[in-house]
Amino acid sequence: MAEENKAIVQRLFEELWNQGKMDLVDQIIHQSYNHTDPAIPPTRASGPGLVSHQVLTYRSTFPDLHFSIEEMLAEGDKVVASFTAKGTHAGGTNWLGIVSTGIKAEAKGVSVNHIVDSKIMGSQLYWYPMGLLQQLSLSISQRLSSKARL
């Protein structure tokens, strides 16, 4: 059971997040899916539609977004994955009020996934969104100061 659950989370990262295979959402995300993420304000949205929205938003903001799973542990119906996400903030979107910077950024985190009926019922994400914002904001302030020197 643990290996099967790990395979589901592996597909979440590799096929959905890295490759953008959106048809996978309904296959691996439970209809009652719920998500906790420090970078996203609490919402009543849930289910596969929430995951689709998140994937499309991040992949359009960071077109070369790639997750690497550093370690994965499973016990019972829980799968914990530590990851590194890397991507270039180049999607041309105004994400969180920040216009594309062209900066390659990196974030590390851990996701705790609850598997029910061979689908992900819930995910709790633990990462430091301020670290990502600092990488992007540093770029903005550097550009502003270099323009001031011209």
N, C-alpha and C positions, 0 to 999 in steps of 0.2 A: 504493500500500500504506500509506504513512504517513497519508494522509487517512482511509482506512478504519479504521485502528487508532485514530486520534484520535476518530473518531465512536463507537467502542465505549466509550472512556473517558468521553466526553461523556455517553453514555447512563447510565453508571454513576453519575455525579454527578446529572444532571438527573432521570432517570426513577426510578432506584432510591433514591438517598439523599434527594433533594428531594421526590419524589412518592410514595415508598413502594410502587412497583409491584413487589411481591415475585415475581410470575411472571416477571420479567425475569432473575432470578438464574440460572436454568438456561440461559437463552439466551446470556448473556455471560460467565459464570464457568465456567472449565474444571474438570473433575472432579478434577484434581490440583492445584487452586489452593492456594497457600501465601501466607501473609501475615506481614509483620514490622511491628510497631507498638510504639513505646516505651511506650504506655499499657496494653498488654495483655501479661501474662506469657507467655513461650513456651508453646506448646501443641502437642499432637499433632493437634489438630483441623485439618481442611483441607477444601477443596472448597466447593461451593455452600452446604452447611450452615453453615459457619463465617461466610460473608458474610451469610447470612440472620440468624444470631444477632446479629452485630455491628450490622446495620442496625436490627433490631427493638429491640435494647437502647438504642442511642443515640436512636432516634426516640421511644421511650417515655419516656426521661429528658428529652429536649429536644423536645417535641412540635412546635414550629415550626422545627425544624432546617432550615437552608438553606445549601447550599454554593454559592459563587460561584467559578467558575474565573477566575483572574486571567491566566494564561498557559498555553499548552500547546504543547509541542514534541514532535516524533516523528522517529525515525530508526530504520530497520530494524524490528525487532520490539519496540522500547521506546517508550513514551509517558510523558513527564514533564508533570505538571500541578501548577502552584502554585494554591493555593486559600485562600479565607477561609470559615470555617464560623461561623455565628451561630445562636444559639438561646436560648430561655428555659429555665432549669433548673426545670421545673414539672411533671414527669411524675408526681409523687407516689411515685416509687420511691426506694429507698435505694441510690443509685448510688455505688459505691466508699466506702460508709459515710457519705455525705453525703445527708441528707434534702433534698427539694426546697426551694430557696431563693427561687424566683421571680425570680432575677437573670438578666438578659440577658447572655450571655457570648459571647466571640469567640475563635477560634483560627485561626492561619494555619499553613500547612504545604505540603509538597510530597509528591506520590506518584509513584513510579517504577513503571510497570506493564509487565509482560512479556506480549505478546500471542502466542498460538499457536493456529492453526486458527480464527481470528476470535473467540477467547475470551481472557479475562484469565487467564493461568496463574499469575501472582504479582504481588503489590504490596508495595513497601517504602514505608512511610509515615515521613516525617520531620516532626515537629512537636514542640511543647514542652508536654506535658501539665501540667507544673507551673504554667504560666501560666494554664491553665483552672482548675486547682484553687485557685490563689491568688485568682482572681476570685470563686470560690464561697466560699472560706474567709473572705475579707475580709468578705463579706456576713454570714457567720455571726458573726464576731467583732464587727462593727458592731451587729448585733442584740442580742448578749449584753450589750455595754457600754451600749446604750440602755435595756435592761430593768433593768440594775443601777441606773441613774439614777432609775428610777420610784419 
